[in-house]
Amino acid sequence: MNTIFETKRLRVRKLKLNDFEPFHTMQSNLNVMQYVRGRAMTYQENKKELPILISKYDKVDNDFWIYAIERKQDNTFVGTLALVKDANNDDEIGYRFLEKYWRQGYGNEIVKGLIVYCKKVGFTKLIACVVTKNTASANIIKNNGFQFVEDFISDDLKVPEKKFELLL
């Protein structure tokens, strides 16, 4: 199954090709993607992206890890978790969930679990960049001990974002 870590209700594991349908449902939802890419992704874009993300697991010196998040009770795909190196070589986290799983505490739970996992494997600092309008995600980040660093305009979306960091 390639489990990375677990929380009380969730399991983080490597993506699989048969995750495509829920992956596409998530990525093609503008409400989910508005703070990620500023637009929903097409079927063809998602069909191309999923195998690329999976191929990175075997890449030497990979610094771009995207994992599936699933519910332990029924192995249902509920979202993705990102752990990537940013432009400053810092470890940046990100997460997204299918909209039908919002407001169930999964965001907070997955960030808490990721912090425990990152401490265990020797990370010293985590970064989170959150679109300023995404107050729900900013609250999750702040409630898990991340400290505000700076406001900036993102290179990709060209919108205001807030950068947070957590020293482990």
KEVEXVEX-815674 format. One line per 10 residues: number of its first residue (from 1); for each residue x, y negated, z negated of N, C-alpha, C. Coordinates in Angstrom, 3 decimals. Each point is the difference from the previous one (the first is absolute). Layout:
<pts>
NUM> X,Y,Z,X,Y,Z,X,Y,Z; ...
</pts>
This chain:
<pts>
1> 0.817,1.201,0.000,-0.817,-1.201,0.000,0.859,-1.263,0.000; 1.247,0.116,-0.414,0.907,-1.147,0.002,-0.458,-1.121,-0.929; -0.375,0.361,-1.231,-0.434,-0.988,-0.983,1.177,-0.841,-0.454; -0.208,-1.303,-0.047,1.014,-0.944,-0.474,-0.199,-0.242,-1.500; -1.225,-0.353,-0.385,-0.355,-0.118,-1.418,-1.512,0.050,-0.132; -0.450,0.175,-1.252,-1.435,0.055,-0.292,-0.334,-0.953,-1.134; -1.248,-0.434,-0.018,-0.554,-0.737,-1.124,-1.158,0.851,-0.532; -0.784,-0.552,-0.888,-1.116,0.768,-0.557,-0.960,0.481,1.090; -0.355,-0.893,0.934,-0.990,0.351,1.020,0.554,0.115,1.415; 1.231,-0.452,0.202,0.522,-0.122,1.362,1.300,0.769,0.201
11> 0.243,0.359,1.251,1.234,0.660,0.404,0.583,-0.801,1.172; 1.286,-0.263,-0.056,0.706,-0.649,1.106,0.824,1.070,0.686; -0.199,0.119,1.315,0.675,1.039,0.765,0.364,-0.536,1.377; 0.789,0.765,0.712,0.345,-0.384,1.364,-1.250,0.059,0.879; -0.048,-0.910,0.957,-1.079,0.010,0.985,0.085,1.253,0.860; -1.152,0.404,0.531,-0.094,1.136,0.928,-0.810,-0.450,1.211; 0.196,0.684,1.118,-0.751,-0.348,1.203,-1.507,0.144,-0.206; -0.413,0.958,-0.836,-1.447,0.150,-0.201,-0.590,-1.054,-0.946; 0.812,-0.980,-0.403,-0.509,-1.174,-0.725,-0.553,-1.037,0.973; 0.069,0.284,1.296,-0.299,-1.036,0.979,-1.377,-0.638,-0.164
21> -1.042,0.763,-0.146,-1.347,-0.585,-0.038,-0.150,-1.017,-1.132; 0.310,0.356,-1.262,-0.140,-1.021,-1.044,1.043,-1.120,0.135; 1.199,0.336,0.497,1.033,-1.016,0.240,-0.535,-1.021,1.006; -0.569,0.489,1.088,-0.551,-0.889,1.019,-1.180,-0.810,-0.560; -0.860,0.624,-0.763,-1.126,-0.719,-0.600,0.499,-1.166,-0.843; 1.045,0.232,-0.772,0.570,-1.048,-0.843,0.641,-1.099,0.850; 0.841,0.391,0.940,0.770,-0.946,0.805,-0.874,-0.790,0.990; -1.145,0.533,0.343,-0.868,-0.684,0.961,-1.044,-0.878,-0.697; 0.066,-0.104,-1.320,-0.932,-0.809,-0.778,0.614,-1.385,-0.242; -0.609,-1.035,0.546,0.539,-1.351,-0.152,0.070,-0.425,-1.463
31> -0.960,0.407,-0.825,0.051,-0.354,-1.424,1.253,0.553,-0.666; 0.427,1.186,0.400,1.215,0.606,-0.546,1.237,-0.687,0.575; -0.008,-0.232,1.294,1.207,-0.442,0.705,0.210,-1.513,0.038; -0.973,-0.774,-0.433,0.129,-1.460,0.108,1.228,-0.540,-0.723; 0.401,0.611,-1.090,1.157,-0.482,-0.745,1.283,0.760,0.361; -0.109,0.937,0.915,1.149,0.818,0.396,0.515,-0.445,1.365; -0.886,0.020,0.973,0.377,-0.364,1.368,-0.832,-1.149,0.544; -1.022,-0.376,-0.727,-0.854,-1.069,0.466,-1.034,0.454,1.016; -0.001,1.287,0.305,-0.950,0.550,0.964,-0.120,1.498,-0.219; -1.107,0.543,0.455,-0.183,1.449,-0.030,0.838,0.620,1.111
41> 0.445,1.219,-0.212,0.789,0.690,1.014,-0.899,0.901,0.837; 0.369,0.196,1.240,-0.795,0.808,0.916,0.285,1.483,-0.195; -0.861,0.808,0.582,0.173,1.458,-0.022,1.367,0.371,0.580; 0.341,-0.568,1.131,1.276,0.322,0.658,1.191,-0.428,-0.860; -0.078,-1.163,-0.615,1.088,-0.464,-0.864,0.187,0.953,-1.180; -1.093,0.425,-0.599,0.080,0.917,-1.140,0.487,1.375,0.428; -0.437,0.459,1.169,0.428,1.304,0.529,1.507,0.010,0.218; 0.551,-1.140,0.377,1.444,-0.129,0.210,0.754,-0.174,-1.328; -0.583,-0.776,-0.916,0.702,-0.340,-1.239,0.152,1.174,-0.970; -1.034,0.802,-0.174,0.072,1.075,-0.991,1.182,0.943,0.249
51> 0.212,0.521,1.208,1.165,0.872,0.215,1.335,-0.712,-0.231; 0.052,-1.288,0.289,1.239,-0.758,-0.248,0.278,-0.067,-1.500; -1.030,-0.286,-0.793,0.177,-0.051,-1.461,0.450,1.356,-0.533; -0.589,1.067,0.502,0.359,1.351,-0.438,1.437,0.324,0.389; 0.429,-0.404,1.171,1.361,0.308,0.467,1.069,-0.662,-0.857; -0.337,-1.076,-0.664,0.983,-0.712,-0.820,0.436,0.811,-1.230; -0.814,0.963,-0.439,0.364,0.786,-1.176,1.318,0.742,0.202; 0.280,0.422,1.202,1.221,0.764,0.283,1.149,-0.856,0.503; -0.205,-1.298,0.084,1.028,-0.905,0.512,1.057,-0.258,-1.072; 1.250,0.146,0.366,1.100,-0.298,-0.919,-0.001,-1.506,-0.271
61> 0.215,-0.373,-1.243,0.022,-1.406,-0.413,-1.324,-0.722,0.255; -1.098,0.729,-0.080,-1.309,-0.614,0.169,-0.253,-0.990,-1.133; -0.519,-1.168,0.338,-0.354,-0.979,-1.027,-1.438,-0.496,0.192; -0.842,0.874,0.597,-1.380,-0.353,0.292,-0.873,1.220,-0.265; -0.483,0.114,-1.231,-0.778,1.164,-0.427,-1.465,-0.388,-0.158; -0.868,0.655,0.767,-1.445,-0.175,-0.140,-0.573,1.368,-0.353; -0.688,0.062,-1.122,-0.546,1.257,-0.499,-1.521,-0.040,-0.027; -0.604,1.162,0.008,-1.445,0.123,-0.182,-0.312,-0.019,-1.492; -1.134,-0.583,-0.330,-0.548,0.076,-1.352,-1.279,0.820,0.119; -0.101,1.056,-0.817,-1.212,0.806,0.033,-0.515,0.228,-1.410
71> -1.294,0.218,-0.100,-0.613,0.350,-1.288,0.353,1.442,-0.318; 0.402,0.242,-1.214,0.365,1.354,-0.408,-1.215,0.917,-0.072; -1.155,-0.530,-0.386,-1.182,0.848,-0.209,-0.470,0.697,1.264; 0.207,-0.638,1.165,-0.507,0.601,1.242,0.949,-0.169,1.193; 1.218,-0.450,-0.249,1.019,-0.188,1.047,-0.457,-0.956,1.103; -0.861,-0.950,-0.330,-0.493,-0.973,0.970,1.002,-1.137,0.155; 0.339,-0.307,1.252,0.870,-1.129,0.327,-0.739,-1.282,-0.356; 0.628,-0.839,-0.850,-0.644,-1.251,-0.398,0.799,-1.239,0.408; 1.280,0.180,0.389,0.796,-1.156,0.373,1.457,0.349,0.256; 0.803,-1.056,0.079,1.446,0.181,0.203,0.778,-0.856,-0.988
81> 1.212,0.436,-0.245,0.940,-0.689,-0.880,1.287,-0.210,0.768; 0.538,-1.210,-0.052,1.241,-0.321,0.704,1.105,-0.313,-1.000; 1.178,0.461,0.322,1.207,-0.330,-0.742,1.066,-0.246,1.063; 0.294,-1.286,0.243,0.883,-0.376,1.104,1.048,-1.010,-0.457; 1.098,-0.039,0.711,1.018,-1.030,-0.248,-0.432,-1.260,0.728; 0.041,-1.141,-0.699,-0.348,-1.257,0.653,1.246,-0.630,0.625; -0.132,-1.199,0.502,1.113,-0.678,0.684,1.189,-0.250,-0.925; -0.241,-0.051,-1.302,1.078,-0.212,-0.979,0.527,1.306,-0.575; -0.414,1.118,0.581,0.382,1.341,-0.451,-0.590,0.347,-1.369; -1.069,-0.685,-0.387,-0.723,0.325,-1.224,-1.064,1.041,0.308
91> -0.414,0.742,-1.007,-1.021,1.025,0.151,-1.374,-0.632,-0.175; -0.738,-0.085,1.120,-1.315,-0.622,-0.004,-1.080,1.069,0.019; -1.026,-0.225,-0.808,-1.121,0.935,-0.047,-1.207,-0.584,0.732; -0.868,0.891,0.433,-1.255,-0.399,0.609,-0.968,1.163,-0.087; -1.266,-0.281,0.068,-1.009,1.051,-0.070,-1.250,-0.514,0.682; -0.781,0.919,0.513,-1.317,-0.330,0.546,-0.893,1.210,-0.146; -1.281,-0.289,-0.112,-0.998,1.055,-0.186,-1.131,-0.171,0.993; -0.607,1.115,0.381,-1.234,-0.084,0.769,-0.981,-0.847,-0.803; -0.763,-0.820,0.670,-0.872,-0.943,-0.701,-0.976,0.692,-0.943; -0.468,1.179,0.329,-0.967,0.663,-0.878,0.609,0.425,-1.337
101> 1.327,-0.088,-0.138,0.659,0.344,-1.264,0.465,-1.226,-0.776; -0.364,-1.181,0.451,0.329,-1.211,-0.737,-0.812,-0.048,-1.297; 0.516,-0.753,-0.962,-0.658,-0.250,-1.283,-0.239,1.263,-0.822; 0.919,0.963,0.142,-0.074,1.218,-0.803,1.237,0.176,-0.884; 0.835,-1.038,-0.044,1.197,0.047,-0.837,1.183,0.716,0.635; -0.127,0.402,1.253,1.091,0.733,0.647,1.242,-0.869,0.219; -0.192,-1.271,0.337,1.149,-0.882,0.222,0.856,-0.122,-1.252; -0.634,-0.271,-1.120,0.713,-0.112,-1.269,0.668,1.325,-0.362; -0.722,1.079,0.187,0.540,1.318,-0.343,1.213,0.355,0.849; -0.051,-0.309,1.288,1.105,0.374,0.875,1.226,-0.870,-0.272
111> -0.197,-1.271,-0.323,1.145,-0.865,-0.318,0.653,0.462,-1.302; -0.789,0.330,-1.006,0.567,0.527,-1.252,0.812,1.268,0.269; -0.561,0.917,0.792,0.704,1.236,0.320,1.263,-0.241,0.796; -0.044,-0.947,0.922,1.183,-0.325,0.803,1.115,-0.573,-0.864; -0.352,-0.827,-0.958,1.012,-0.564,-0.908,0.690,1.120,-0.771; -0.761,0.927,-0.538,0.571,1.136,-0.733,0.919,0.806,0.920; -0.467,0.295,1.197,0.793,0.758,0.975,1.300,-0.737,0.342; -0.088,-1.289,0.274,1.186,-0.768,0.393,1.022,-0.080,-1.136; -0.456,-0.132,-1.237,0.922,0.028,-1.145,0.702,1.354,-0.069; -0.782,1.056,0.186,0.519,1.366,-0.106,1.102,0.276,1.036
121> -0.169,-0.529,1.209,0.987,0.272,1.057,1.105,-1.046,0.065; -0.005,-0.992,-0.902,1.130,-0.911,-0.122,-0.112,-1.359,0.666; -1.181,-0.401,0.411,-0.153,-1.348,0.541,0.207,-1.007,-1.127; 0.493,-1.180,0.327,0.226,-1.023,-1.023,-0.933,-1.197,0.127; -0.602,-0.166,1.188,-0.888,-1.137,0.223,-0.980,0.344,1.113; -1.238,-0.460,-0.164,-1.008,0.135,1.042,-0.514,-1.385,0.378; -0.345,-0.150,1.258,-0.543,-1.244,0.539,-1.410,0.286,0.518; -0.880,-0.970,-0.146,-1.330,0.078,0.606,-0.312,-1.367,0.600; -0.367,-0.016,1.258,-0.412,-1.232,0.672,-1.483,0.128,0.304; -0.773,-0.986,-0.458,-1.448,0.072,0.082,-0.523,-1.264,0.674
131> -0.842,0.176,1.032,-0.662,-1.144,0.619,-0.760,-0.738,-1.094; 0.185,-1.305,-0.062,-0.567,-0.812,-1.081,-1.501,0.214,-0.162; -0.733,0.153,1.097,-1.451,0.206,-0.073,-0.385,1.371,-0.546; 0.946,0.925,-0.071,-0.287,1.354,-0.474,0.132,0.035,-1.527; -0.945,-0.630,-0.662,0.078,-0.149,-1.457,-0.112,1.340,-0.726; -0.747,0.952,0.558,-0.134,1.307,-0.658,1.363,0.676,-0.097; 0.753,-0.001,1.082,1.316,0.632,-0.017,0.974,-0.781,-0.883; -0.055,-1.319,0.056,0.878,-0.810,-0.858,-0.264,0.307,-1.468; -1.265,0.175,-0.374,-0.329,0.325,-1.393,0.561,1.361,-0.395; -0.078,0.980,0.896,0.571,1.323,-0.287,1.498,-0.130,-0.244
141> 0.672,-0.720,0.857,1.455,-0.166,-0.110,0.352,-0.698,-1.321; -0.663,-1.116,-0.295,0.283,-0.734,-1.238,-0.321,0.834,-1.236; -1.099,0.743,0.031,-0.398,0.811,-1.153,0.958,1.164,-0.255; 0.855,0.292,0.974,0.990,1.061,-0.181,1.397,-0.545,-0.256; 0.079,-1.254,-0.431,1.261,-0.561,-0.477,0.852,-0.711,1.027; -0.435,-0.074,1.237,0.770,-0.733,1.007,-0.064,-1.488,-0.316; 1.114,-0.681,0.215,0.097,-1.430,-0.265,0.039,-0.769,1.323; -0.697,-1.116,0.032,-0.020,-0.861,1.177,1.407,-0.524,0.280; 0.407,0.030,1.262,1.311,-0.499,0.408,-0.131,-1.262,0.841; -0.833,0.060,1.062,-0.117,-1.153,0.888,-1.204,0.120,0.919
151> -0.423,-1.157,0.486,-0.979,-0.077,1.075,0.764,-0.125,1.303; -0.530,0.576,1.079,0.642,-0.120,1.308,-1.032,0.242,1.091; 0.367,-0.307,1.208,-0.830,0.292,1.166,0.580,1.245,0.651; -0.817,1.009,0.180,0.495,1.266,0.549,0.447,-0.170,1.452; 1.049,0.731,0.350,0.516,-0.045,1.366,-0.982,0.612,0.996; -0.669,1.083,-0.422,-0.861,0.721,0.938,-1.404,-0.609,0.121; -0.682,-0.212,-1.111,-1.371,-0.509,0.044,-0.081,-1.526,0.029; 1.092,-0.655,-0.395,0.033,-1.475,-0.061,-1.049,-0.545,-0.972; -0.180,0.709,-1.121,-0.943,-0.434,-1.031,0.732,-0.098,-1.336; -0.553,-0.766,-0.951,0.631,-0.105,-1.315,-0.002,1.341,-0.735
161> 1.148,0.320,-0.569,0.144,1.204,-0.811,0.714,-0.356,-1.290; -0.128,0.903,-0.959,0.701,-0.123,-1.273,0.924,1.200,-0.142; 1.210,-0.276,-0.454,0.968,1.070,-0.234,0.100,0.219,-1.504; -0.047,1.279,-0.384,0.119,0.398,-1.404,1.144,1.002,-0.110; 0.579,0.095,-1.189,1.020,1.031,-0.223,-0.182,0.610,-1.380; 0.468,1.222,-0.101,-0.028,0.734,-1.262,1.356,0.618,-0.202; 0.676,-0.364,-1.087,1.275,0.615,-0.345,-0.305,1.270,-0.786; 0.601,1.103,0.434,-0.286,1.302,-0.635,1.043,0.362,-1.034
</pts>
